[in-house]
């Protein structure tokens, strides 16, 4: 049985976020002799969703980065940062240079509301706002006009809560986090005083976590309220089989229902409202909703506002040569094996949100990655016999990539930048700055 020319079995995992790290860990812990994993990411820095998705005022959730660093130190793992699939290398390049390829590229594309006025100035995808305040290079130049007094967030999940909380959080609290400097400056001048978090269903059907809801009850200078016209007492009754965490979230919302406004800022949770249109002359001026069948009374609700954030889900980006499940927004797969009705595609796998959709916690990616790794390892006897012929583009990309030592230099520089201004970290938001901090030349455009 032949293997690669240097005697190794090579696997590429594309995406250095939680699912990529956990998949790599499961592969390397399997004890396969000569197994080498290249963890590839389009950015020079790893950790994906933990770095760019977790809100800056939730530092404890970022501590999982220490787990990723331990995985990165495992023998057989190589980090290749700053290598973009479809630009620096193609999927065919990877298939020629590796015995197996795992796509762990997440769900970077925000779903749209699909209503009139969605493209007006002031209407945004929540994911873009999250990337902006977290210093993602893709959103570093995004503009968010925070001069309106009311913002509407459409969606009843934790990302919607993050957006609302960051808009209402006192700036003095945010100054002590790793929030991007440009976002901190903009939020310091923000005039937003009310955020309305709206969803189609009732209080018992939200996807909020009780811990994140509880934070709104303790947000300085801010009230958490429910609009009494949206619900009746029975709307708080959990359905049979509702788990303890969901019951706790329902109870927290029910507690908010008894609050009255007492402070200058507020977050209002609204229910049974379906988006109809965003209205405005050139920019957002209001948003129109229709009451759903479950609402206490029929009718139309119009909310004056200057900002709208849609937090209605995310989806994987299609990849040429990979079957795509458009309805679910994931790469078509069976327990991690990429394929379609004709069967699996040899040597191609998927993990994380690109596999199962944007659901679960960061820790959920460990079981997901293990399942994909198990499928790959089961197929390995026939995959490893294929001779590898690395494409020139792949060899060049490896030479230019930011390795783990380079990432550690970036990390140290960011921590030093943060210490100078009283923050735990000041992220580089420009790829060229990251490469320079890593001690590498800037890639040609």
C-alpha positions in Angstrom: 0.0 0.0 0.0 1.6 3.3 -1.1 1.4 6.6 0.7 2.7 10.1 0.1 6.3 10.3 -1.2 7.6 11.2 2.3 5.8 8.3 3.9 2.9 10.4 5.5 -0.8 10.2 5.2 -1.9 13.8 4.5 -5.3 15.4 5.4 -6.3 19.0 4.8 -8.9 20.6 7.1 -10.1 23.9 5.6 -11.2 26.2 8.3 -9.3 26.9 11.6 -12.4 27.6 13.7 -13.8 25.3 16.4 -15.0 22.6 14.0 -11.6 22.5 12.2 -9.7 22.2 15.4 -11.9 19.6 16.9 -11.8 17.5 13.7 -8.0 17.8 13.6 -7.8 16.7 17.2 -10.0 13.6 16.6 -8.0 12.6 13.6 -4.6 12.9 15.4 -5.8 11.2 18.5 -6.8 8.1 16.5 -3.2 6.9 16.5 -2.8 6.4 12.7 0.9 6.1 12.0 2.3 8.9 9.8 -0.9 11.0 9.9 -0.3 14.7 9.1 -3.1 17.3 9.2 -2.8 20.7 7.6 -5.2 23.2 9.2 -5.9 25.8 6.5 -7.6 29.1 6.9 -8.1 32.1 4.6 -7.1 34.5 7.4 -3.6 34.7 8.9 -5.2 34.1 12.4 -7.1 31.0 13.7 -10.0 30.4 16.1 -12.7 31.5 13.7 -16.0 32.0 15.5 -14.4 32.3 18.9 -12.3 35.3 17.7 -14.9 36.9 15.4 -18.3 35.7 16.6 -18.2 35.7 20.4 -19.2 39.1 21.8 -16.4 41.1 23.3 -18.2 41.4 26.7 -18.3 37.6 27.0 -14.6 37.0 27.6 -15.1 33.6 29.4 -16.4 32.1 26.2 -13.1 33.0 24.5 -11.1 31.0 27.0 -11.8 27.9 24.8 -9.0 29.4 22.6 -6.6 27.8 25.1 -8.0 24.4 24.1 -7.3 25.2 20.5 -3.7 26.2 21.3 -3.2 22.8 22.9 -4.5 21.1 19.8 -2.3 23.2 17.6 0.7 21.9 19.5 -0.1 18.3 18.8 2.5 16.4 16.8 1.4 16.1 13.2 -0.6 19.4 13.0 0.5 22.3 10.8 -1.3 25.6 10.7 -1.4 27.3 7.2 -3.0 30.7 7.7 -3.7 33.2 4.9 -4.6 30.5 2.3 -7.9 31.1 0.5 -9.8 28.2 -1.1 -10.8 29.3 -4.6 -8.2 32.0 -4.8 -4.8 30.7 -3.7 -5.7 27.0 -4.2 -8.6 25.2 -5.8 -10.4 22.2 -4.4 -8.8 20.1 -7.1 -5.4 21.3 -5.9 -6.2 20.1 -2.4 -7.5 16.7 -3.7 -4.2 16.2 -5.6 -2.1 17.1 -2.6 -4.0 15.3 0.2 -5.5 11.9 0.7 -8.6 13.6 2.2 -10.1 17.1 2.5 -12.5 18.3 5.2 -14.4 21.5 4.7 -14.9 23.2 8.0 -15.6 26.6 6.6 -18.6 27.5 8.7 -21.7 29.4 7.6 -20.4 32.9 6.7 -23.3 34.1 4.5 -26.2 35.8 6.3 -29.7 34.8 5.2 -31.9 37.7 3.9 -35.4 38.6 5.1 -36.6 38.7 1.5 -38.9 41.8 2.0 -39.2 45.2 0.3 -36.7 47.8 1.5 -34.1 45.4 2.8 -31.4 47.2 0.9 -32.1 50.7 2.2 -29.3 52.5 4.1 -29.5 51.5 7.7 -30.7 47.9 7.0 -28.0 45.4 7.9 -27.3 41.7 8.4 -26.6 41.1 12.1 -23.6 39.0 11.1 -21.9 42.0 9.5 -22.4 44.1 12.6 -20.9 41.3 14.7 -17.9 41.0 12.4 -17.5 44.8 12.6 -17.4 45.2 16.3 -15.2 42.1 16.6 -12.6 43.5 14.1 -13.1 41.1 11.2 -11.1 42.2 8.2 -14.1 41.8 5.9 -16.2 44.3 7.9 -13.5 46.7 9.1 -14.7 49.4 6.7 -18.4 48.7 7.1 -20.4 51.8 8.1 -23.0 51.8 10.8 -24.8 55.0 11.4 -25.8 54.9 15.0 -27.5 58.3 15.1 -31.1 56.9 15.3 -32.7 56.5 18.7 -34.4 53.2 18.0 -33.0 50.0 16.3 -35.0 46.9 15.4 -33.4 43.5 15.6 -35.3 40.7 13.7 -34.6 37.3 15.2 -35.0 35.4 18.4 -31.6 33.8 18.9 -28.5 34.6 20.8 -26.9 36.6 18.0 -29.9 38.9 18.1 -29.3 39.3 21.9 -25.6 40.0 21.2 -26.5 42.8 18.8 -29.0 44.3 21.2 -26.7 44.1 24.2 -23.7 45.7 22.4 -25.9 48.6 21.3 -27.1 49.1 24.8 -24.1 48.2 26.8 -22.4 51.2 28.6 -19.3 52.2 26.7 -17.2 52.2 29.9 -17.9 48.5 30.1 -16.9 47.9 26.5 -13.6 49.8 26.9 -12.3 47.0 29.0 -13.0 44.3 26.3 -11.3 43.4 23.1 -13.9 45.2 21.0 -12.4 46.8 17.8 -11.3 50.4 18.3 -13.3 51.6 15.4 -16.5 50.1 16.9 -15.7 51.5 20.3 -15.4 55.0 18.9 -18.7 54.7 17.0 -20.6 53.3 20.0 -19.3 56.1 22.2 -21.1 58.5 19.9 -24.2 56.3 19.5 -27.7 57.8 20.1 -29.5 54.4 20.2 -31.6 54.4 23.3 -34.1 51.6 22.5 -33.6 48.3 20.8 -36.7 46.2 19.8 -36.0 42.5 19.4 -38.8 41.0 17.2 -39.7 37.4 16.3 -42.5 35.5 14.5 -43.2 33.1 17.3 -44.1 33.4 21.0 -42.1 33.5 24.2 -42.1 29.7 24.6 -40.5 29.3 21.1 -37.5 31.5 21.2 -33.9 30.2 20.9 -32.5 32.5 23.5 -30.3 31.1 26.2 -31.4 31.9 29.8 -27.9 33.2 30.7 -27.9 35.7 27.9 -31.4 36.8 28.7 -30.5 37.2 32.3 -27.8 39.7 31.4 -30.5 42.1 30.1 -32.0 42.2 33.6 -28.6 43.5 34.9 -27.6 45.8 32.1 -26.7 49.1 33.7 -29.2 51.9 33.0 -31.4 49.7 30.8 -34.8 48.1 31.2 -35.9 44.8 29.7 -39.5 44.9 28.7 -42.2 43.0 26.8 -45.0 44.7 24.9 -48.3 43.5 26.4 -50.1 43.6 23.1 -48.1 40.7 21.7 -48.8 37.9 24.1 -51.3 36.3 26.5 -50.5 34.2 29.6 -50.7 30.9 27.8 -48.0 32.0 25.4 -45.5 31.3 28.2 -46.5 27.7 28.6 -43.7 25.4 27.5 -44.7 22.5 25.3 -44.2 18.9 26.6 -40.6 17.8 26.4 -39.2 21.3 26.7 -35.8 21.0 28.3 -34.7 22.8 31.5 -32.6 25.5 29.7 -35.5 26.5 27.5 -37.9 26.5 30.5 -35.4 28.9 32.2 -35.4 31.2 29.2 -39.2 31.2 29.2 -39.3 32.0 32.9 -36.9 34.9 32.4 -39.0 36.4 29.6 -42.1 36.0 31.9 -40.2 38.0 34.5 -39.5 40.8 32.1 -43.3 40.9 31.3 -43.9 42.3 34.8 -41.3 45.1 34.4 -42.2 48.8 33.9 -39.8 51.3 32.3 -37.8 53.2 34.9 -34.5 54.0 33.1 -33.3 55.9 30.1 -32.6 53.0 27.8 -34.5 49.8 27.1 -34.7 46.6 25.3 -38.2 45.6 24.2 -38.9 41.9 23.3 -41.8 41.5 20.9 -43.6 38.4 19.6 -45.9 37.0 16.9 -44.7 39.7 14.4 -43.8 38.7 10.8 -41.6 41.2 8.8 -43.5 42.7 5.9 -41.4 45.7 4.7 -38.7 48.2 5.6 -39.9 51.6 4.8 -38.0 54.8 4.0 -37.0 57.5 1.5 -33.4 56.5 0.7 -32.8 55.1 4.2 -34.6 53.2 7.0 -37.4 55.2 8.6 -39.7 52.5 9.9 -40.4 48.7 9.7 -43.8 47.1 9.1 -44.9 43.8 10.6 -48.0 41.7 10.3 -49.3 39.9 13.3 -49.2 36.1 12.9 -52.1 33.8 13.5 -51.0 33.1 17.1 -51.1 36.8 18.0 -53.7 38.0 20.5 -55.3 40.2 17.8 -54.9 40.6 14.1 -53.4 43.7 12.4 -50.3 45.5 11.2 -47.6 47.0 13.5 -45.3 49.7 12.3 -42.2 50.6 14.3 -40.4 53.9 13.6 -36.7 53.2 13.6 -33.5 54.2 11.9 -31.6 50.9 12.1 -32.6 47.3 11.2 -30.5 44.2 11.9 -31.6 40.9 10.4 -30.6 37.9 12.5 -32.5 35.2 10.7 -29.8 32.6 10.2 -26.7 31.9 8.2 -25.6 29.5 5.5 -22.5 27.9 4.0 -21.1 29.3 0.8 -21.3 26.9 -2.2 -18.0 25.5 -3.3 -17.4 24.4 -6.9 -17.5 20.7 -7.2 -19.3 20.1 -3.9 -23.0 19.2 -3.7 -25.0 21.9 -1.9 -28.3 21.6 0.0 -29.8 25.0 -0.7 -32.8 24.4 1.5 -30.6 23.9 4.6 -27.7 26.1 3.5 -25.1 23.4 4.0 -22.9 21.2 1.9 -24.9 18.0 1.1 -23.6 15.2 3.3 -24.3 12.1 5.2 -22.7 12.1 8.6 -19.9 14.1 7.3 -19.3 12.4 4.0 -19.9 14.9 1.2 -22.1 13.6 -1.6 -25.5 13.5 -3.3 -28.1 11.0 -4.4 -25.4 9.2 -6.4 -23.4 8.5 -3.3 -20.4 10.0 -1.4 -17.5 11.8 -3.1 -14.3 9.9 -2.3 -12.0 11.8 0.0 -14.3 14.8 0.7 -15.8 15.5 4.1 -17.5 18.3 6.0 -17.7 19.4 9.6 -19.3 22.1 11.8 -21.8 24.6 10.6 -21.1 23.8 6.9 -22.3 20.3 7.8 -25.2 20.8 10.1 -26.1 24.4 9.9 -25.6 27.3 12.4 -26.8 25.5 15.6 -25.4 24.4 18.9 -22.7 25.9 21.1 -19.0 26.1 20.4 -18.6 22.8 22.3 -21.1 21.1 19.9 -18.5 21.1 17.3 -16.4 18.6 19.1 -19.0 15.7 18.7 -19.6 16.9 15.1 -15.9 16.9 14.3 -15.4 13.5 15.9 -18.2 12.1 13.8 -16.6 13.4 10.6 -13.2 12.2 11.7 -14.6 8.7 12.3 -16.1 8.6 8.8 -12.8 9.7 7.3 -10.8 7.2 9.3 -13.1 4.4 8.3 -12.5 5.3 4.7 -8.7 5.7 5.1 -7.6 2.2 4.0 -8.7 2.9 0.5 -7.9 6.6 0.5 -4.3 6.4 1.5 -3.3 4.1 -1.4 -3.7 7.0 -3.8 -0.4 8.7 -4.8 -0.2 12.5 -4.2 0.9 15.0 -6.8 0.9 18.4 -5.1 0.0 21.2 -7.5 2.4 24.2 -7.9 -0.3 26.5 -6.4 -0.5 24.4 -3.3 3.3 24.3 -2.8 3.4 28.1 -3.3 0.6 28.6 -0.8 2.4 26.5 1.8 5.5 28.6 1.4 3.5 31.9 1.9 1.3 30.7 4.8 1.3 31.9 8.3 2.3 29.0 10.5 1.6 28.6 14.2 4.8 30.5 15.2 3.7 33.4 13.1 0.2 33.4 14.7 1.8 33.4 18.1 3.8 36.6 17.1 0.5 38.2 15.9 -1.2 37.2 19.2 1.7 38.7 21.3 1.6 41.9 19.3 -2.2 42.2 19.8 -2.0 41.6 23.5 0.7 44.2 23.8 -1.4 46.7 21.8 -4.3 46.1 24.1 -2.2 46.5 27.3 -1.2 49.9 26.1 -4.8 51.1 26.2 -6.2 49.0 29.1 -7.7 46.3 27.0 -7.0 42.5 26.9 -6.3 42.7 23.2 -6.3 45.2 20.3 -6.8 43.1 17.2 -5.3 43.8 13.9 -8.1 44.4 11.5 -6.0 44.4 8.3 -4.5 41.3 6.8 -1.4 43.1 5.7 -0.8 44.2 9.3 -1.3 40.6 10.5 1.3 39.3 8.0 3.7 42.0 9.0 3.3 41.1 12.7 3.9 37.5 11.8 7.2 38.5 10.2 6.0 37.7 6.6 5.8 39.6 3.4 2.4 40.9 2.3 0.9 38.8 -0.4 0.6 40.4 -3.9 -3.0 41.2 -4.9 
